[in-house]
Amino acid sequence: MHTPRDPKAMAKNLRQALAERHIEITHSDSLECVARQFGWRDWNTLAAQLDRPPLRIPEGWNIGGTRSDDYEMGFDPKESCALIRYRADYAEPIPGNRGSGFGTLMQRFRADAYRGKRLQLQAQLKADAVTGAATIWFRVDGDKTRAIAFDNMEGRASEGPLTGTVDWQDRSIVLDVPPDARSIHFGFYLRGGGSVWARRFRFAEVDESVDVTDDLTPQRIAPMNLDFAAVA
Protein backbone atom coordinates (compact mmCIF):
# COMPACT_ATOMS: atom_id res chain seq x y z
CA MET A 1 0.00 0.00 0.00
CA HIS A 2 1.43 3.36 -1.02
CA THR A 3 0.29 6.97 -0.69
CA PRO A 4 0.96 9.31 -3.65
CA ARG A 5 2.63 12.61 -2.81
CA ASP A 6 0.34 14.72 -5.02
CA PRO A 7 -2.72 12.68 -6.02
CA LYS A 8 -4.66 15.69 -7.35
CA ALA A 9 -1.86 16.50 -9.79
CA MET A 10 -1.74 12.85 -10.83
CA ALA A 11 -5.50 12.87 -11.39
CA LYS A 12 -5.21 16.03 -13.52
CA ASN A 13 -2.43 14.49 -15.63
CA LEU A 14 -4.42 11.29 -16.05
CA ARG A 15 -7.48 13.21 -17.23
CA GLN A 16 -5.40 15.22 -19.72
CA ALA A 17 -3.69 12.11 -21.08
CA LEU A 18 -7.02 10.39 -21.62
CA ALA A 19 -8.48 13.51 -23.26
CA GLU A 20 -5.62 13.44 -25.78
CA ARG A 21 -6.89 10.00 -26.73
CA HIS A 22 -10.46 11.28 -26.95
CA ILE A 23 -11.48 9.59 -23.70
CA GLU A 24 -13.38 11.95 -21.45
CA ILE A 25 -13.72 11.37 -17.69
CA THR A 26 -14.67 13.73 -14.89
CA HIS A 27 -12.18 15.10 -12.39
CA SER A 28 -13.96 13.08 -9.71
CA ASP A 29 -13.54 9.88 -11.72
CA SER A 30 -9.85 10.60 -12.26
CA LEU A 31 -9.37 11.01 -8.49
CA GLU A 32 -11.08 7.66 -7.96
CA CYS A 33 -8.77 6.04 -10.53
CA VAL A 34 -5.67 7.37 -8.79
CA ALA A 35 -6.90 6.14 -5.41
CA ARG A 36 -7.58 2.64 -6.77
CA GLN A 37 -4.22 2.57 -8.55
CA PHE A 38 -2.48 2.94 -5.19
CA GLY A 39 -4.65 0.28 -3.54
CA TRP A 40 -7.16 2.48 -1.72
CA ARG A 41 -10.88 1.78 -1.67
CA ASP A 42 -11.90 5.21 -2.96
CA TRP A 43 -10.82 8.85 -3.05
CA ASN A 44 -12.41 9.75 0.28
CA THR A 45 -10.44 6.98 2.00
CA LEU A 46 -7.17 8.14 0.45
CA ALA A 47 -7.92 11.77 1.31
CA ALA A 48 -8.47 10.83 4.95
CA GLN A 49 -5.10 9.06 4.96
CA LEU A 50 -3.38 12.13 3.52
CA ASP A 51 -4.85 14.34 6.25
CA ARG A 52 -3.54 12.11 9.04
CA PRO A 53 0.03 12.94 10.15
CA PRO A 54 2.49 10.04 9.79
CA LEU A 55 3.59 8.15 12.87
CA ARG A 56 7.17 8.83 13.98
CA ILE A 57 9.43 5.91 14.90
CA PRO A 58 10.53 6.14 18.57
CA GLU A 59 14.28 6.46 19.13
CA GLY A 60 15.94 3.08 19.59
CA TRP A 61 13.14 1.15 17.87
CA ASN A 62 13.13 -0.39 14.39
CA ILE A 63 10.46 -1.53 11.96
CA GLY A 64 10.37 -5.14 10.82
CA GLY A 65 8.08 -7.99 9.85
CA THR A 66 7.18 -10.10 6.83
CA ARG A 67 4.77 -7.46 5.47
CA SER A 68 5.89 -4.28 7.19
CA ASP A 69 4.67 -2.08 4.31
CA ASP A 70 1.09 -3.15 5.10
CA TYR A 71 1.30 -1.47 8.50
CA GLU A 72 1.71 2.00 9.96
CA MET A 73 4.03 1.90 12.97
CA GLY A 74 5.35 4.47 15.40
CA PHE A 75 4.51 6.70 18.36
CA ASP A 76 0.85 7.61 18.87
CA PRO A 77 0.74 11.06 20.54
CA LYS A 78 -2.93 10.61 21.49
CA GLU A 79 -2.16 7.53 23.61
CA SER A 80 1.45 8.45 24.48
CA CYS A 81 2.61 4.98 23.48
CA ALA A 82 3.59 2.91 20.44
CA LEU A 83 1.06 1.89 17.80
CA ILE A 84 0.88 -0.59 14.93
CA ARG A 85 -2.18 -0.44 12.66
CA TYR A 86 -3.05 -2.25 9.46
CA ARG A 87 -3.13 0.16 6.50
CA ALA A 88 -5.79 -1.81 4.63
CA ASP A 89 -8.26 -1.09 7.42
CA TYR A 90 -8.43 2.29 5.67
CA ALA A 91 -8.30 0.78 2.19
CA GLU A 92 -9.32 -2.20 0.09
CA PRO A 93 -7.27 -5.22 1.21
CA ILE A 94 -5.38 -7.07 -1.49
CA PRO A 95 -6.97 -10.56 -1.71
CA GLY A 96 -5.08 -13.04 0.44
CA ASN A 97 -2.95 -10.43 2.21
CA ARG A 98 -4.89 -10.00 5.44
CA GLY A 99 -3.45 -12.36 8.03
CA SER A 100 -0.64 -13.57 5.75
CA GLY A 101 2.06 -11.46 7.40
CA PHE A 102 2.87 -9.14 10.27
CA GLY A 103 4.48 -5.85 11.18
CA THR A 104 6.64 -5.34 14.27
CA LEU A 105 8.36 -2.60 16.25
CA MET A 106 11.47 -4.08 17.80
CA GLN A 107 14.85 -3.61 19.43
CA ARG A 108 18.02 -5.68 19.71
CA PHE A 109 20.98 -5.44 22.07
CA ARG A 110 24.06 -7.43 23.05
CA ALA A 111 23.58 -10.30 25.47
CA ASP A 112 26.95 -9.91 27.25
CA ALA A 113 25.57 -8.52 30.53
CA TYR A 114 22.75 -11.07 30.72
CA ARG A 115 24.41 -14.42 29.97
CA GLY A 116 23.51 -17.08 32.51
CA LYS A 117 20.52 -15.08 33.76
CA ARG A 118 16.76 -15.57 33.56
CA LEU A 119 15.03 -12.50 32.13
CA GLN A 120 11.39 -11.48 32.24
CA LEU A 121 9.99 -9.12 29.62
CA GLN A 122 6.80 -7.32 30.63
CA ALA A 123 4.58 -4.91 28.71
CA GLN A 124 0.99 -3.77 28.35
CA LEU A 125 -1.06 -4.15 25.17
CA LYS A 126 -4.38 -2.77 23.94
CA ALA A 127 -6.16 -3.98 20.80
CA ASP A 128 -8.83 -2.65 18.47
CA ALA A 129 -10.56 -4.90 15.90
CA VAL A 130 -7.57 -7.27 15.65
CA THR A 131 -8.35 -10.13 13.26
CA GLY A 132 -5.14 -12.12 13.73
CA ALA A 133 -2.96 -11.58 16.78
CA ALA A 134 -1.43 -8.71 18.74
CA THR A 135 1.41 -9.80 20.99
CA ILE A 136 4.82 -9.12 22.48
CA TRP A 137 7.79 -11.32 21.58
CA PHE A 138 11.24 -12.05 22.98
CA ARG A 139 14.14 -13.95 21.38
CA VAL A 140 17.72 -14.85 22.30
CA ASP A 141 20.15 -15.55 19.45
CA GLY A 142 23.45 -17.39 19.40
CA ASP A 143 26.03 -17.67 16.63
CA LYS A 144 24.94 -16.76 13.09
CA THR A 145 21.61 -15.35 14.35
CA ARG A 146 20.50 -18.85 15.42
CA ALA A 147 17.56 -18.59 17.82
CA ILE A 148 18.28 -20.45 21.06
CA ALA A 149 15.31 -19.17 23.07
CA PHE A 150 12.04 -17.68 21.84
CA ASP A 151 8.45 -16.91 22.80
CA ASN A 152 5.73 -14.89 21.09
CA MET A 153 2.88 -16.18 23.30
CA GLU A 154 0.96 -17.54 20.27
CA GLY A 155 1.04 -21.09 21.62
CA ARG A 156 -0.59 -20.22 24.94
CA ALA A 157 -4.03 -21.37 26.03
CA SER A 158 -4.44 -18.29 28.24
CA GLU A 159 -2.82 -14.87 28.69
CA GLY A 160 -1.58 -15.02 25.12
CA PRO A 161 -2.03 -12.71 22.12
CA LEU A 162 -4.91 -10.24 22.01
CA THR A 163 -7.67 -10.53 19.41
CA GLY A 164 -10.71 -8.39 18.75
CA THR A 165 -11.08 -5.24 20.84
CA VAL A 166 -9.48 -5.42 24.28
CA ASP A 167 -8.49 -2.76 26.82
CA TRP A 168 -5.01 -2.65 28.39
CA GLN A 169 -3.70 -6.08 29.39
CA ASP A 170 -0.44 -7.10 31.10
CA ARG A 171 1.67 -9.68 29.31
CA SER A 172 5.04 -11.25 30.15
CA ILE A 173 7.62 -13.63 28.72
CA VAL A 174 10.43 -15.36 30.64
CA LEU A 175 13.53 -16.75 28.92
CA ASP A 176 16.91 -18.07 30.02
CA VAL A 177 19.91 -16.38 28.41
CA PRO A 178 22.47 -19.17 27.84
CA PRO A 179 26.25 -18.68 28.14
CA ASP A 180 26.60 -18.79 24.33
CA ALA A 181 24.01 -16.06 23.73
CA ARG A 182 25.11 -13.25 21.43
CA SER A 183 22.10 -10.93 21.14
CA ILE A 184 18.65 -10.29 22.60
CA HIS A 185 15.68 -9.20 20.49
CA PHE A 186 12.20 -8.09 21.58
CA GLY A 187 9.20 -6.06 20.55
CA PHE A 188 5.53 -6.34 19.73
CA TYR A 189 3.73 -7.16 16.50
CA LEU A 190 0.38 -7.17 14.76
CA ARG A 191 -0.60 -10.07 12.53
CA GLY A 192 -3.68 -9.47 10.40
CA GLY A 193 -5.96 -6.46 10.58
CA GLY A 194 -6.77 -3.96 13.29
CA SER A 195 -4.61 -1.89 15.62
CA VAL A 196 -2.45 -2.60 18.68
CA TRP A 197 -0.94 -0.18 21.20
CA ALA A 198 1.97 -1.07 23.50
CA ARG A 199 3.45 0.64 26.57
CA ARG A 200 5.50 0.10 29.74
CA PHE A 201 8.08 -2.34 28.38
CA ARG A 202 10.52 -3.42 31.06
CA PHE A 203 13.08 -6.15 31.70
CA ALA A 204 13.80 -7.75 35.06
CA GLU A 205 16.12 -10.52 36.22
CA VAL A 206 14.13 -13.28 37.96
CA ASP A 207 15.12 -16.42 39.84
CA GLU A 208 14.31 -20.06 39.09
CA SER A 209 11.01 -19.86 40.98
CA VAL A 210 9.65 -18.08 37.87
CA ASP A 211 9.07 -20.59 35.06
CA VAL A 212 10.41 -19.96 31.59
CA THR A 213 7.90 -19.67 28.74
CA ASP A 214 10.26 -20.74 25.94
CA ASP A 215 8.45 -21.95 22.79
CA LEU A 216 11.51 -23.66 21.28
CA THR A 217 11.32 -27.42 21.74
CA PRO A 218 14.71 -29.08 22.40
CA GLN A 219 15.87 -31.10 19.39
CA ARG A 220 15.50 -34.86 19.86
CA ILE A 221 18.52 -37.12 19.40
CA ALA A 222 16.51 -39.80 17.52
CA PRO A 223 13.23 -40.20 15.58
CA MET A 224 10.14 -41.35 17.49
CA ASN A 225 6.57 -42.65 17.08
CA LEU A 226 7.11 -43.72 13.47
CA ASP A 227 4.02 -45.98 13.51
CA PHE A 228 1.79 -43.27 15.05
CA ALA A 229 0.88 -45.58 17.94
CA ALA A 230 1.30 -42.89 20.60
CA VAL A 231 -1.42 -40.24 20.52
CA ALA A 232 -1.50 -37.19 22.78
Residue, then its C-alpha position, 0 to 999 in steps of 0.5 A: m500500500h502506497t500513498p501518492r505525494d500529489p494525487k490531485a496533480m496525478a489525477k489532472n495528468l491522467r485526465q489530460a492524457l485520456a483527453e488526448r486519446h479522446i477519452e473523457i472522464t470527470h475530475s472526480d472519476s480521475l481522483e477515484c482512478v488514482a486512489r484505486q491505482f495505489g490500492w485504496r478503496d476510494w478517493n475519500t479513504l485516500a484523502a483521509q489518509l493524507d490528512r492524518p500525520p504520519l507516525r514517527i518511529p521512537e528512538g531506539w526502535n526499528i520496523g520489521g516484519t514479513r509485510s511491514d509495508d502493510y502497517e503503519m508503525g510508530f509513536d501515537p501522541k494521542e495515547s502516548c505509546a507505540l502503535i501498529r495499525y493495518r493500513a488496509d483497514y483504511a483501504e481495500p485489502i489485497p486478496g489473500n494479504r490479510g493475516s498472511g504477514f505481520g508488522t513489528l516494532m522491535q529492538r536488539f541489544r548485546a547479550d553480554a551482561y545477561r548471559g547465565k541469567r533468567l530474564q522477564l519481559q513485561a509490557q501492556l497491550k491494547a487492541d482494536a478490531v484485531t483479526g489475527a494476533a497482537t502480541i509481544w515477543f522475545r528472542v535470544d540468538g546465538d552464533k549466526t543469528r541462530a535462535i536459542a530461546f524464543d516466545n511470542m505467546e501464540g502457543r498459549a491457552s491463556e494470557g496469550p495474544l490479544t484478538g478483537t477489541v481489548d483494553w489494556q492487558d499485562r503480558s510477560i515472557v520469561l527466557d533463560v539467556p544461555p552462556d553462548a548467547r550473542s544478542i537479545h531481540f524483543g518487541f511487539y507485533l500485529r498479525g492481520g488487521g486492526s490496531v495494537w498499542a503497547r506501553r510500559f516495556r521493562f526487563a527484570e532478572v528473575d530467579e528459578s522460581v519463575d518458570v520460563t515460557d520458551d516456545l523452542t522445543p529441544q531437538r530430539i537425538a533420535p526419531m520417534n513414534l514412526d508408527f503413530a501408535a502414541v497419541a496425545 
